Amino acid sequence: MKPVQVVHIITKLELGGAQQNTLFTIAHLDRERFRPYLITNSDGLLVSEALALKGVKTFLLPGLIRKINPLIDMKALFKIKGIVQDLKKRDAALIVHTHSSKAGILGRWAARLAGADIIIHTIHGFGFHDYQSSLIRKLIIFIEKMTAMITDKFIAVSEANMAKGADVGIFPVQKATLIRSGIELEEFTGVRVSKESKKKELGVDPTLPLVTMIGCLKPQKAPLDYLEVAQLVLEKKDVHFILVGDGVLREKMEKRMDALDLGARFKLLGWRKDIPEILAATDIFALTSLWEGLPRVLPQAMAMGIPIVATNVDGTPEAVTNGVNGFLAEPRDVRGMAEKILYLLAHREEARGLGERGRERVGEFDIWRMVKDQEELYLRLLREKVRGIK
């Protein structure tokens, strides 16, 4: 049997969990069974990494953008269709596997028009949420429902996203399967770095506790709330706060930092690739998201034995159990988050215990398990739908 062609489509290769896991999957699919391809935007911090993958053909489409633009979007759809059609001519089974909202819609319709054998979409979080206008939310849900009709299977990274998709009528729950977004456990459990020296490298006082958040500076992650949390904590405790990430809210963040006069104790680090080392220097991990799939920064922190203070949204409680390996607060409850951080700073032994319990339960998020589960799903769907697949 010829290797099954698997075309992954994702909107933009920024430095995020969905993007990194997609590249890991493509890089590590069993080459005796699968031949991987990638379609994505030509911009993004991980594009060079994608182009360097051995045995992977990457198609860069500048027109595959997040912002809705009917003309540009239609052109992107037909370009994707053309790529998939050309691959389909190679007389081998073909799977299209999409990620992210825009690529998920355009990619699945292009795959249908091109005659793909199997169409799969991974939900890393939905494009609709409670902070949108009712009209926009209803429109996105309607488009998702229509596109679900041509989708063979949904992969969800959290049970919460599976339930939400079923609750709003996008798909029956049996049409979705849970595959956790994984991390390379050894990359985190095996890190060897001096906490003191890493803090010095980051420009923070090695004698003070360090609170870290990792995430894109966009509304979903509510980074401005993280600033407010920092201000409330710093009123009572001398601590350092860092935020790893970048995005559209950077200018607003910098202005608010100046207004709060947090410059000496709050640092914006931009995107970094030394995440394991940064977490090794971290005392408390925080995440202020308003909505999520299941952010893999949480199992990363868990693998490092770090207590977590996060918002109680979507899949987050599936990683962080309140009072077991961290604390949860409601979104926008900056005072509640600040109080939990102060509590952990005042009860260091309890904080250590929370971190250790997180480390004990992180095995569920092994990235190799994620790849294996996806491979098994591909073959199962093909056996059900395509003759001659074993």
C-alpha positions as CSV (number, residue, x, y, z in Angstrom):
1,M,0.0,0.0,0.0
2,K,1.3,3.5,-0.9
3,P,1.8,5.8,2.1
4,V,-1.4,7.7,2.9
5,Q,-1.1,11.4,2.0
6,V,-1.9,13.7,5.0
7,V,-2.3,17.4,4.3
8,H,-2.3,19.6,7.4
9,I,-3.7,23.1,7.0
10,I,-3.3,25.8,9.6
11,T,-3.8,29.6,9.2
12,K,-0.5,31.0,10.6
13,L,2.6,29.5,12.1
14,E,3.0,31.8,15.1
15,L,4.7,30.5,18.2
16,G,1.7,28.8,19.7
17,G,0.7,25.4,21.0
18,A,-1.5,24.5,18.1
19,Q,1.2,25.4,15.6
20,Q,4.0,23.7,17.4
21,N,2.0,20.5,17.9
22,T,1.0,20.5,14.2
23,L,4.7,20.7,13.2
24,F,5.6,18.0,15.6
25,T,2.9,15.7,14.2
26,I,4.0,16.3,10.6
27,A,7.6,15.7,11.5
28,H,7.0,12.4,13.4
29,L,4.3,10.6,11.4
30,D,5.4,7.1,10.5
31,R,6.9,7.6,7.0
32,E,6.1,4.0,6.1
33,R,2.4,4.7,6.4
34,F,2.0,8.4,5.9
35,R,3.4,11.1,3.6
36,P,2.8,14.5,5.2
37,Y,2.2,18.0,3.6
38,L,1.6,21.4,5.1
39,I,-0.4,24.4,3.8
40,T,-0.1,27.6,5.8
41,N,0.4,31.4,5.5
42,S,3.9,32.6,4.4
43,D,4.3,34.7,7.6
44,G,5.0,33.4,11.1
45,L,7.9,32.7,13.5
46,L,7.7,29.0,12.8
47,V,7.8,29.1,9.0
48,S,11.5,28.5,8.8
49,E,11.1,25.5,11.1
50,A,8.4,24.2,8.8
51,L,10.5,24.6,5.7
52,A,13.4,22.7,7.3
53,L,11.3,19.6,8.0
54,K,12.7,16.6,6.1
55,G,10.3,14.8,3.8
56,V,7.6,17.4,4.2
57,K,6.4,19.5,1.3
58,T,5.2,22.9,2.6
59,F,2.9,25.2,0.5
60,L,3.0,28.9,1.6
61,L,-0.2,30.9,0.8
62,P,0.0,34.7,1.7
63,G,-3.8,34.8,1.1
64,L,-4.5,32.5,4.0
65,I,-5.1,35.2,6.6
66,R,-7.1,35.4,9.9
67,K,-9.1,38.5,9.0
68,I,-12.3,37.9,7.1
69,N,-12.0,39.2,3.5
70,P,-14.4,37.5,1.1
71,L,-12.3,38.0,-2.1
72,I,-9.0,37.0,-0.5
73,D,-10.6,34.1,1.3
74,M,-12.2,32.8,-1.9
75,K,-8.9,32.9,-3.7
76,A,-7.2,31.0,-0.8
77,L,-10.0,28.4,-0.9
78,F,-9.4,27.7,-4.6
79,K,-5.6,27.6,-4.2
80,I,-6.0,25.0,-1.5
81,K,-8.4,23.1,-3.6
82,G,-5.9,23.1,-6.5
83,I,-3.1,21.8,-4.2
84,V,-5.2,19.0,-2.8
85,Q,-6.5,18.1,-6.3
86,D,-3.0,17.7,-7.6
87,L,-2.1,15.5,-4.6
88,K,-5.2,13.4,-5.2
89,K,-4.0,12.5,-8.7
90,R,-1.1,10.5,-7.2
91,D,-3.3,7.4,-6.7
92,A,-2.9,7.3,-2.9
93,A,-5.5,7.8,-0.2
94,L,-5.6,11.4,1.0
95,I,-6.6,12.9,4.3
96,V,-7.0,16.6,4.9
97,H,-6.5,17.6,8.6
98,T,-7.3,21.3,9.4
99,H,-6.4,23.4,12.4
100,S,-7.6,26.9,13.5
101,S,-10.8,28.7,12.6
102,K,-10.1,30.2,9.2
103,A,-8.0,27.4,7.9
104,G,-10.6,25.0,9.3
105,I,-13.4,26.5,7.3
106,L,-11.5,27.2,4.0
107,G,-9.5,24.0,4.2
108,R,-12.4,21.6,4.8
109,W,-14.5,23.1,1.9
110,A,-11.4,23.0,-0.4
111,A,-10.9,19.4,0.6
112,R,-14.5,18.5,-0.2
113,L,-14.3,20.2,-3.6
114,A,-11.0,18.4,-4.3
115,G,-12.3,15.0,-3.4
116,A,-10.3,14.2,-0.3
117,D,-11.0,10.8,1.1
118,I,-11.1,11.9,4.8
119,I,-11.6,15.4,6.3
120,I,-10.6,16.0,9.9
121,H,-10.6,19.1,12.0
122,T,-8.9,19.7,15.3
123,I,-10.6,22.1,17.7
124,H,-7.9,24.0,19.6
125,G,-10.7,26.3,20.9
126,F,-13.6,27.7,18.9
127,G,-13.7,30.9,16.8
128,F,-16.9,32.0,18.7
129,H,-17.0,33.0,22.4
130,D,-19.0,34.9,24.9
131,Y,-17.2,38.1,24.4
132,Q,-18.4,38.6,20.8
133,S,-21.6,40.3,19.6
134,S,-24.5,38.0,19.5
135,L,-24.8,38.4,15.7
136,I,-21.1,37.5,15.0
137,R,-21.3,34.5,17.4
138,K,-24.4,33.2,15.7
139,L,-22.9,33.6,12.2
140,I,-19.7,31.8,13.2
141,I,-21.7,28.9,14.8
142,F,-23.9,28.7,11.6
143,I,-20.8,28.5,9.4
144,E,-19.3,25.8,11.7
145,K,-22.5,23.8,11.5
146,M,-22.5,23.9,7.7
147,T,-18.8,22.9,7.6
148,A,-19.4,20.1,10.1
149,M,-21.6,18.4,7.6
150,I,-18.6,17.7,5.3
151,T,-16.3,16.8,8.2
152,D,-15.7,13.1,8.9
153,K,-14.3,13.6,12.4
154,F,-13.4,16.2,15.0
155,I,-10.5,16.0,17.3
156,A,-10.9,18.0,20.5
157,V,-8.0,18.8,22.9
158,S,-10.4,19.1,25.8
159,E,-13.7,17.5,26.9
160,A,-15.0,21.0,27.4
161,N,-14.7,21.8,23.7
162,M,-16.3,18.5,22.8
163,A,-19.3,19.4,25.0
164,K,-19.5,23.0,23.7
165,G,-19.5,21.8,20.1
166,A,-22.3,19.4,20.8
167,D,-24.3,21.8,23.0
168,V,-24.5,24.5,20.3
169,G,-25.4,21.9,17.7
170,I,-22.2,21.8,15.6
171,F,-21.8,18.1,15.8
172,P,-23.2,15.1,17.7
173,V,-20.8,14.2,20.5
174,Q,-20.0,10.8,18.8
175,K,-18.5,12.7,15.9
176,A,-15.7,14.0,18.1
177,T,-12.8,12.3,19.8
178,L,-10.5,13.5,22.6
179,I,-6.8,13.7,21.8
180,R,-4.8,15.9,24.2
181,S,-2.5,18.5,22.9
182,G,0.9,17.1,24.0
183,I,4.2,18.3,25.1
184,E,7.7,16.8,24.9
185,L,7.8,15.7,28.6
186,E,11.6,15.0,28.5
187,E,12.3,18.6,27.3
188,F,10.8,19.9,30.5
189,T,11.5,17.2,33.1
190,G,15.1,16.9,31.9
191,V,16.0,20.6,31.9
192,R,19.1,21.5,33.9
193,V,19.5,25.1,34.6
194,S,20.4,27.2,37.6
195,K,17.3,29.1,38.8
196,E,19.4,31.9,40.0
197,S,21.5,32.3,36.9
198,K,18.4,32.1,34.6
199,K,16.7,34.9,36.6
200,K,19.8,37.0,36.2
201,E,19.8,36.4,32.5
202,L,16.2,37.5,32.3
203,G,17.0,40.7,34.1
204,V,15.2,39.9,37.3
205,D,16.4,39.9,40.9
206,P,17.3,36.2,41.7
207,T,16.4,36.7,45.4
208,L,12.8,37.5,44.5
209,P,9.9,35.2,43.5
210,L,9.1,35.0,39.8
211,V,5.6,34.8,38.4
212,T,5.4,33.9,34.7
213,M,2.7,34.0,32.1
214,I,3.2,32.7,28.5
215,G,0.7,33.6,25.8
216,C,0.0,35.7,22.8
217,L,-0.8,39.4,23.5
218,K,-4.4,39.2,22.1
219,P,-7.8,39.6,23.7
220,Q,-8.3,35.9,24.3
221,K,-5.4,35.7,26.7
222,A,-6.4,39.0,28.5
223,P,-2.8,40.1,29.1
224,L,-4.1,43.5,30.4
225,D,-5.7,41.5,33.3
226,Y,-2.3,40.0,34.1
227,L,-1.0,43.5,34.5
228,E,-3.8,44.3,36.9
229,V,-3.0,41.1,38.9
230,A,0.6,42.1,39.1
231,Q,-0.3,45.6,40.4
232,L,-2.4,44.1,43.2
233,V,0.3,41.7,44.2
234,L,3.0,44.3,44.1
235,E,1.1,46.5,46.5
236,K,1.7,43.8,49.1
237,K,4.7,41.8,48.0
238,D,8.0,42.5,46.2
239,V,7.9,40.1,43.3
240,H,8.9,39.9,39.6
241,F,6.4,39.3,36.8
242,I,7.3,38.4,33.3
243,L,5.1,37.8,30.2
244,V,6.5,35.7,27.3
245,G,4.7,36.5,24.1
246,D,3.8,39.2,21.6
247,G,0.8,40.4,19.6
248,V,-1.6,43.1,18.8
249,L,-2.0,44.3,22.4
250,R,1.6,45.0,22.9
251,E,1.3,48.8,22.6
252,K,-1.7,48.9,25.0
253,M,0.3,46.7,27.4
254,E,3.3,49.1,27.3
255,K,1.1,52.1,27.9
256,R,-0.7,50.5,30.8
257,M,2.6,49.4,32.3
258,D,3.8,53.0,32.2
259,A,0.5,54.2,33.8
260,L,0.9,51.7,36.6
261,D,4.6,52.4,36.9
262,L,5.4,48.6,36.8
263,G,8.6,48.9,34.7
264,A,11.0,47.7,37.4
265,R,9.0,44.6,38.3
266,F,7.2,43.7,35.1
267,K,8.9,42.6,31.9
268,L,7.5,41.9,28.4
269,L,10.0,39.3,27.0
270,G,8.4,38.8,23.5
271,W,8.5,35.4,22.0
272,R,11.1,33.1,23.3
273,K,12.3,29.6,22.5
274,D,13.9,28.9,25.9
275,I,10.6,28.1,27.6
276,P,11.8,25.1,29.6
277,E,14.6,27.2,31.1
278,I,12.3,30.1,31.8
279,L,9.9,27.8,33.6
280,A,12.8,26.3,35.5
281,A,13.3,29.8,37.0
282,T,9.6,30.3,37.7
283,D,7.9,30.1,41.1
284,I,4.3,30.5,40.1
285,F,2.7,30.2,36.7
286,A,-0.3,32.4,35.9
287,L,-2.8,32.5,33.0
288,T,-5.6,35.0,32.6
289,S,-7.4,33.6,29.5
290,L,-11.0,34.4,28.8
291,W,-11.5,31.3,26.6
292,E,-9.3,28.4,25.6
293,G,-9.1,24.9,24.1
294,L,-6.6,23.5,26.6
295,P,-3.5,25.6,26.6
296,R,-0.4,23.4,26.6
297,V,1.5,25.9,28.7
298,L,-0.4,24.4,31.6
299,P,1.0,20.9,31.2
300,Q,4.4,22.5,30.6
301,A,4.2,24.2,33.9
302,M,2.9,21.0,35.5
303,A,5.9,19.0,34.1
304,M,8.2,21.5,35.8
305,G,6.4,21.1,39.2
306,I,5.1,24.7,39.2
307,P,1.9,25.7,41.1
308,I,-0.6,27.4,38.7
309,V,-3.1,30.2,39.1
310,A,-5.4,30.3,36.1
311,T,-8.9,31.2,35.0
312,N,-11.6,28.6,35.1
313,V,-12.4,28.5,31.4
314,D,-13.1,25.6,28.9
315,G,-10.4,22.9,29.1
316,T,-8.3,24.6,31.8
317,P,-9.9,22.7,34.7
318,E,-9.0,19.4,32.9
319,A,-5.3,20.3,33.6
320,V,-5.6,22.3,36.8
321,T,-7.8,21.0,39.6
322,N,-8.5,23.7,42.1
323,G,-6.6,23.1,45.3
324,V,-4.8,20.1,43.9
325,N,-2.1,21.4,41.6
326,G,-3.1,25.0,41.5
327,F,-5.9,27.5,41.9
328,L,-8.7,28.6,39.6
329,A,-10.4,32.0,39.5
330,E,-13.2,33.2,37.3
331,P,-12.2,35.2,34.2
332,R,-11.7,38.9,34.8
333,D,-11.4,38.2,38.6
334,V,-8.0,39.9,38.9
335,R,-8.4,40.4,42.6
336,G,-9.1,36.7,43.1
337,M,-6.1,35.7,41.1
338,A,-3.9,38.2,43.0
339,E,-5.1,36.8,46.3
340,K,-4.2,33.2,45.2
341,I,-0.7,34.3,44.1
342,L,-0.2,36.1,47.4
343,Y,-1.4,33.0,49.2
344,L,1.1,30.8,47.4
345,L,3.9,33.2,48.1
346,A,3.1,33.1,51.8
347,H,2.7,29.3,52.0
348,R,5.8,28.1,50.1
349,E,5.6,24.5,51.3
350,E,2.0,24.2,50.2
351,A,2.9,25.7,46.9
352,R,5.7,23.1,46.5
353,G,3.1,20.4,47.2
354,L,0.7,21.7,44.5
355,G,3.6,21.8,42.0
356,E,4.6,18.2,42.8
357,R,1.0,16.9,42.3
358,G,0.9,18.6,39.0
359,R,4.1,16.8,38.0
360,E,2.6,13.5,39.0
361,R,-0.4,13.9,36.7
362,V,1.2,15.3,33.5
363,G,1.7,12.0,31.7
364,E,-1.7,12.4,30.0
365,F,-0.1,15.1,27.9
366,D,2.7,13.2,26.4
367,I,3.2,14.4,22.8
368,W,4.2,11.0,21.5
369,R,0.9,9.6,22.7
370,M,-0.8,12.5,20.8
371,V,0.9,11.5,17.5
372,K,0.1,7.8,18.0
373,D,-3.5,8.5,18.7
374,Q,-3.8,10.6,15.5
375,E,-2.1,7.9,13.4
376,E,-4.6,5.3,14.8
377,L,-7.5,7.7,14.0
378,Y,-6.3,8.2,10.4
379,L,-6.1,4.5,9.8
380,R,-9.4,3.7,11.5
381,L,-11.3,6.3,9.4
382,L,-9.7,5.1,6.2
383,R,-10.6,1.5,6.9
384,E,-14.2,2.6,7.5
385,K,-14.4,4.7,4.4
386,V,-11.8,3.6,1.8
387,R,-11.5,0.0,0.4
388,G,-8.1,-1.6,0.5
389,I,-6.8,0.2,3.6
390,K,-5.4,-2.1,6.4
